[in-house]
Amino acid sequence: MQFQKEKIDGLQQELEPLLQAHWEQIALNKDKIKLNPAWDEYIKFNNLGLIHFYTVRDKQELVGYFCVVVTKSLHYKDHIFATCDIIYVKQDKRAGMTGYKLIQFAEQDLKKLGVSALAINTKVHAPFDKLLNRMDYNLTERLYTKYIGE
């Protein structure tokens, strides 16, 4: 497995099958909220240095990704925080600590960028808490959502 940081520009076509599989596996309200990435926004954020995109490849095939938003904290101006936008590894590639290594690779890069804290969210119906606990992450918040659209 090869772990690397990549620019999202140009990866869209390669990402789409994984994003679709990811959406099918974990998305809620699928009948109301369809997968439709805002690629132009991702590219804009990438060009501003606000999005960092980490990938895992097996023999050149994209098999996983971890995208974080990196910003100066609004509450703690002396710190830079990284927040998970999306993380996924193909189900048949999760053995061998692939997810662990992907997160660890991102952590190392984010530390070099001066990031103080990394937040990773998980879905209640598809958790990977055991992995995060093993990596010394702490459960610090609960997030409640409600579909309020028409």
Steps between C-alpha positions, in 0.01 A plus 500: 500500500623847411395802707534849359365853504337598173328798346132437451503674163515226239396221738124543459448224245710256700324596824143468378466118527638506856280794598198314363586184694562709812168684461311173449660351809451782751280787376174581672194654332607358163155563358535873574874573492672371188875473457612805302850622593574870456826439316554869426483575875738217584747632243461856628559388860793288385658797322458710817676233707184428700445144376760229534433177318676177594469182297587134519570305185551132435706450185400848376127433561337754731354298790451765769505866589504735796410863442538760775419868524783694666426839654613726776271443793239770551496427874872448554689736271839352592405164350428342166235227494441230240149361466407190306290571193489140381690177558459166326689182417349238269360215707724236344811711576437566871704204623863558591438825684447703181275754672739529793792565268304753293405700808854474637641625167265799508584573865871518418441745216255711701749528787755643254237760403466606864163338566428466873191280491340261252129418530360191331128432498340158457147393417311340788381222268850443354747581776871437508538605863726206587754620246486860623525393864803287413654812340444702822206706371245606760124512467439870564170603342170364377344626180126486442350550156148542369383533142299825486475546125181480298 
